[in-house]
């Protein structure tokens, strides 16, 4: 199971969202974890 699939499965338990929204959120979070730093300015 890939990181995204594992994250989607964990999020699905807590968020009753449509699959496309869960996929986006999982991809976004994996990207943030890989970048390691974020500038919100």
N, CA, C and O atoms as a GROMACS GRO file, in nm:
protein
  164
    1UNK      N    1   0.085  -0.118   0.000
    1UNK     CA    2   0.000   0.000   0.000
    1UNK      C    3   0.090   0.124   0.000
    1UNK      O    4   0.185   0.132   0.078
    2UNK      N    5   0.060   0.220  -0.085
    2UNK     CA    6   0.142   0.340  -0.093
    2UNK      C    7   0.110   0.434   0.023
    2UNK      O    8   0.012   0.417   0.095
    3UNK      N    9   0.195   0.534   0.037
    3UNK     CA   10   0.173   0.632   0.143
    3UNK      C   11   0.038   0.701   0.127
    3UNK      O   12  -0.034   0.723   0.224
    4UNK      N   13   0.005   0.734   0.002
    4UNK     CA   14  -0.120   0.804  -0.021
    4UNK      C   15  -0.240   0.717   0.015
    4UNK      O   16  -0.335   0.766   0.076
    5UNK      N   17  -0.237   0.590  -0.021
    5UNK     CA   18  -0.348   0.501   0.010
    5UNK      C   19  -0.364   0.482   0.160
    5UNK      O   20  -0.476   0.478   0.211
    6UNK      N   21  -0.253   0.470   0.229
    6UNK     CA   22  -0.260   0.455   0.375
    6UNK      C   23  -0.316   0.580   0.440
    6UNK      O   24  -0.396   0.572   0.533
    7UNK      N   25  -0.273   0.695   0.390
    7UNK     CA   26  -0.322   0.822   0.445
    7UNK      C   27  -0.471   0.840   0.415
    7UNK      O   28  -0.546   0.885   0.500
    8UNK      N   29  -0.513   0.805   0.294
    8UNK     CA   30  -0.655   0.812   0.258
    8UNK      C   31  -0.738   0.723   0.348
    8UNK      O   32  -0.845   0.764   0.394
    9UNK      N   33  -0.692   0.604   0.375
    9UNK     CA   34  -0.766   0.513   0.462
    9UNK      C   35  -0.780   0.570   0.602
    9UNK      O   36  -0.886   0.558   0.665
   10UNK      N   37  -0.674   0.632   0.653
   10UNK     CA   38  -0.679   0.692   0.786
   10UNK      C   39  -0.772   0.813   0.789
   10UNK      O   40  -0.846   0.833   0.885
   11UNK      N   41  -0.769   0.893   0.683
   11UNK     CA   42  -0.855   1.012   0.678
   11UNK      C   43  -1.002   0.975   0.661
   11UNK      O   44  -1.090   1.042   0.715
   12UNK      N   45  -1.028   0.869   0.584
   12UNK     CA   46  -1.166   0.827   0.556
   12UNK      C   47  -1.242   0.794   0.685
   12UNK      O   48  -1.364   0.812   0.692
   13UNK      N   49  -1.171   0.747   0.785
   13UNK     CA   50  -1.235   0.713   0.913
   13UNK      C   51  -1.290   0.838   0.980
   13UNK      O   52  -1.396   0.834   1.042
   14UNK      N   53  -1.218   0.950   0.967
   14UNK     CA   54  -1.254   1.071   1.039
   14UNK      C   55  -1.329   1.175   0.956
   14UNK      O   56  -1.399   1.260   1.011
   15UNK      N   57  -1.316   1.167   0.822
   15UNK     CA   58  -1.379   1.267   0.735
   15UNK      C   59  -1.475   1.199   0.637
   15UNK      O   60  -1.431   1.118   0.556
   16UNK      N   61  -1.602   1.230   0.644
   16UNK     CA   62  -1.700   1.169   0.551
   16UNK      C   63  -1.705   1.242   0.417
   16UNK      O   64  -1.812   1.283   0.372
   17UNK      N   65  -1.589   1.259   0.353
   17UNK     CA   66  -1.579   1.334   0.228
   17UNK      C   67  -1.585   1.243   0.108
   17UNK      O   68  -1.567   1.121   0.119
   18UNK      N   69  -1.609   1.303  -0.007
   18UNK     CA   70  -1.606   1.234  -0.135
   18UNK      C   71  -1.462   1.187  -0.163
   18UNK      O   72  -1.366   1.248  -0.115
   19UNK      N   73  -1.448   1.082  -0.239
   19UNK     CA   74  -1.317   1.024  -0.267
   19UNK      C   75  -1.218   1.120  -0.330
   19UNK      O   76  -1.099   1.115  -0.299
   20UNK      N   77  -1.265   1.210  -0.419
   20UNK     CA   78  -1.176   1.305  -0.485
   20UNK      C   79  -1.118   1.404  -0.384
   20UNK      O   80  -1.001   1.442  -0.395
   21UNK      N   81  -1.197   1.445  -0.288
   21UNK     CA   82  -1.146   1.537  -0.185
   21UNK      C   83  -1.044   1.469  -0.096
   21UNK      O   84  -0.942   1.528  -0.060
   22UNK      N   85  -1.071   1.345  -0.060
   22UNK     CA   86  -0.974   1.271   0.020
   22UNK      C   87  -0.844   1.249  -0.055
   22UNK      O   88  -0.736   1.257   0.004
   23UNK      N   89  -0.854   1.221  -0.185
   23UNK     CA   90  -0.734   1.202  -0.266
   23UNK      C   91  -0.652   1.330  -0.271
   23UNK      O   92  -0.530   1.326  -0.254
   24UNK      N   93  -0.718   1.444  -0.293
   24UNK     CA   94  -0.648   1.571  -0.296
   24UNK      C   95  -0.580   1.598  -0.163
   24UNK      O   96  -0.462   1.635  -0.160
   25UNK      N   97  -0.651   1.581  -0.053
   25UNK     CA   98  -0.594   1.608   0.078
   25UNK      C   99  -0.476   1.517   0.106
   25UNK      O  100  -0.374   1.563   0.160
   26UNK      N  101  -0.486   1.390   0.072
   26UNK     CA  102  -0.376   1.297   0.094
   26UNK      C  103  -0.255   1.336   0.010
   26UNK      O  104  -0.142   1.335   0.060
   27UNK      N  105  -0.276   1.370  -0.118
   27UNK     CA  106  -0.165   1.413  -0.203
   27UNK      C  107  -0.101   1.541  -0.151
   27UNK      O  108   0.022   1.554  -0.150
   28UNK      N  109  -0.182   1.634  -0.106
   28UNK     CA  110  -0.132   1.760  -0.052
   28UNK      C  111  -0.047   1.737   0.073
   28UNK      O  112   0.061   1.794   0.087
   29UNK      N  113  -0.096   1.652   0.163
   29UNK     CA  114  -0.022   1.625   0.285
   29UNK      C  115   0.110   1.551   0.257
   29UNK      O  116   0.212   1.582   0.318
   30UNK      N  117   0.108   1.455   0.166
   30UNK     CA  118   0.231   1.384   0.130
   30UNK      C  119   0.331   1.482   0.070
   30UNK      O  120   0.450   1.474   0.100
   31UNK      N  121   0.284   1.575  -0.014
   31UNK     CA  122   0.374   1.675  -0.072
   31UNK      C  123   0.434   1.764   0.037
   31UNK      O  124   0.553   1.795   0.032
   32UNK      N  125   0.354   1.804   0.134
   32UNK     CA  126   0.407   1.886   0.244
   32UNK      C  127   0.511   1.810   0.326
   32UNK      O  128   0.612   1.866   0.367
   33UNK      N  129   0.486   1.683   0.349
   33UNK     CA  130   0.582   1.603   0.426
   33UNK      C  131   0.713   1.588   0.350
   33UNK      O  132   0.820   1.587   0.411
   34UNK      N  133   0.707   1.576   0.219
   34UNK     CA  134   0.828   1.558   0.138
   34UNK      C  135   0.907   1.687   0.128
   34UNK      O  136   1.030   1.683   0.130
   35UNK      N  137   0.839   1.802   0.117
   35UNK     CA  138   0.909   1.930   0.105
   35UNK      C  139   0.979   1.963   0.235
   35UNK      O  140   1.090   2.016   0.234
   36UNK      N  141   0.917   1.933   0.345
   36UNK     CA  142   0.974   1.947   0.479
   36UNK      C  143   0.970   2.089   0.533
   36UNK      O  144   0.974   2.106   0.655
   37UNK      N  145   0.962   2.192   0.448
   37UNK     CA  146   0.949   2.329   0.496
   37UNK      C  147   0.843   2.400   0.412
   37UNK      O  148   0.829   2.374   0.293
   38UNK      N  149   0.770   2.489   0.476
   38UNK     CA  150   0.664   2.562   0.408
   38UNK      C  151   0.670   2.708   0.449
   38UNK      O  152   0.681   2.738   0.568
   39UNK      N  153   0.663   2.798   0.352
   39UNK     CA  154   0.660   2.941   0.380
   39UNK      C  155   0.519   2.990   0.350
   39UNK      O  156   0.477   2.988   0.234
   40UNK      N  157   0.447   3.034   0.450
   40UNK     CA  158   0.308   3.075   0.434
   40UNK      C  159   0.292   3.226   0.413
   40UNK      O  160   0.180   3.277   0.420
   41UNK      N  161   0.401   3.297   0.387
   41UNK     CA  162   0.393   3.441   0.363
   41UNK      C  163   0.336   3.474   0.229
   41UNK      O  164   0.323   3.591   0.194
   0.00000   0.00000   0.00000
